């Protein structure tokens, strides 16, 4: 399929086939897509937790308002955010220097700018910014899933604090933001045969 046909093919899968599992190579591809997605300033304030353990997925249902996708999907991708502070920014520029061999005199002005910018933000403001990056990543993952013929269902409908507790995320400084169950649609998922509903393109797109 080309890109448009892939996007027409995808839908928010309501019923996964629990017997069909994603290949390790496909999960690795999604992990690479996650890591390659653009983020503001290139700071990557998000982390990905891939949940495949069936017992854990079963327990996630209670924290996802009874949505069975988290149980029946082959894996649940948990998009998380992490704190961004002076040390995080310093570590980022150490990586830039190592990978690009960029001189300190070139990097320091930008590092100082980001350090100063984030030091003036409230914690809630930084968390909101980080969550926005998670949505950028989610959009990219949805597209990659479509191109790879992997079914998916983006989910905001869950209790982050409960998922954080279940997965032990707070112990490693992470907060769950979005869930993306991935796998393969069940043959009897009635949603898969429904026509995609969108407003007319001429109503949605303007050219100047």
N, C-alpha and C positions, 0 to 999 in steps of 0.2 A: 504494500500500500504506500501511496505518497502521504505527505503530512496531513493534508485535508481529509483524505479518506480514512486515515487513522483516527483523526479527531471525531469524525462522524461515527466510527465504529465504537468508540469508548462511551461508556455511561457509568453512572454511579451504581456499581453492582450491589444489588440488595441481597442476593443469595449466592454464596460461593459453594463450590463443590469441595467438601472437605477431603475427598479422596485424591484430588489432583494437587500435586505439590510443585512448587517452583524449584527449578534447578539451582544448584549452588552458583553456577555461572551467571544466572539471571539476577540473583540477589547481589552478587558482586558488581554487576553492571549498574544496578540501582544505587548501590553504595558509591560507586564512582560518579554517577550522575549527581547524587547528593553533594559530594565533595567538590564537584566542578561548577556548581551553580553560582552565579554572581550574587554577591552580597555587598551591602553598603560599605565603602572604604576597603572592601576585601577582608574585613575582620572576621568573617565566619563565626558569628556568635551563637551558632546552633550545633547540636550534636544529634546523631542518629542512633537509636537503639532498635535493633531488629529482634522482635519477639517471635520465636518459633515453638517454644515449649508449650505443649498442648494444655498442661495444667494451668500455666500462667494465663494463656489465652482464655481458658474457661472462666477463670476468676475475673478477667477484665470485663466480662459481660455485665456483671452487677454494677460496675462503675461506668458503664457506657449506655445506661438507660435501656438495658435489655436488648441492645442491638447485636444480633447473632453474627454479624460479619466478622467481629473480632475473634470469635470462636472458630468459625468455619474456614476463614481465609488461611492460606498456606503460611503467611507470616503477617505480622502487624508492624509497620514501620512507625516508630514513635519519634516525632520531631520534637526536640527539646531545645531550650535556650540555656545559656550559661551567662554568668556575670561578666561584664566587661569593665575592667578598671585599669589603673596605671600599669600594673604588672602584666595584665593580659595584653595590653597594647605593646609594651616593651618586648614581650615574647614574640608577638607577631612580627615586629621589625627585625628581630634576631633571625627569624625564618627567612624574611625577605633578603637580608644581607647574605645569609648562607646560600640561598638558592640562586640569587642573581649576582652575587659578589658586588653589590652596590656600595660605594664609599659612604662612610658615616656622615660626611658633610652634605651629602645629597639626601640621605634619609632623615637626618635629625630635624630639619624644619617641619616636615610632615608629621613626624612622631610627636614633636612638641605641640603642634597644632591639635592633633587628636587627643593627646593627654589633657591639654587645657580644655578642649571642647567637652569631653566626657566628664571631667572633674566638676564642671558647672551644672551638669544635669542631675535631676533628682533620680533616685533609684527607680521609681515607677516609670519615669520617662525613658530610661535606658532599657527597661524591661519591655516597654511598648515597642521601642525601636527594634529590639531583638525579635519580638514576635512577628513584626512585619517582615523580617528577613526569612522567618520560617514559612510565611505564606508564599514568598518568592520561590523558595525551594519546593514547596508543595506543588505549585503550578508547573514547575519544570519536571518534577517526578511524574505528574499525571500525563504530561506529553510523552515522556520517555516510555512510560508503561503502555500508552496507546500505540506507539511506534513498534514496540516489542510484542504486541498482542498479549499483554499481561493485564488482567482485569484489576480494577482498583475501586476504592470507595473513600473519598476524603471525608473525614469526620471531625467536627468540632464538638459533637454531642457526647461528652464524657466529663467525669469529675477529675480534673487534673490532680488535686491533692490526693485522691484515693489511688490513682494510677502511679503517682510519684511514690507513695508508700509501698504499693505492691511491688514495684520494680526497684525500690531502693535508690531512687534518683537523687533525693535530697542529700544522701550521704556522699555523693560525688559532685555536688554543686549544680545539679540540673533540675529543670522544671519542664514537665511535659506541656506541649502547646497544641499539637495536632496529631491525629492518628490517621494512618493510611493502610488499611488492610489490603493485601495484594494476593492474588491467586488466579483462579479460573472460575468463571460463572457456572452456576448449576444449570443443567439442561432445562429445568422447569422454572427458572427465574423469569417470570412473565414480563419484567421490566426490560429485558434484553431485546424483545421484539417490538417494543413501542417506538413510534416515530419520534425522533429528537425534536423538541419544541424550542424554537428560538424566535425572537423578534426579527422582522425583516432586516437584512443587512443595511439597506439604504436608510433605515431609521436609526441604526446604531452607529454608523460610521459617517464621518464628515471629512471632506477634503478642502483644504484651504490653499 
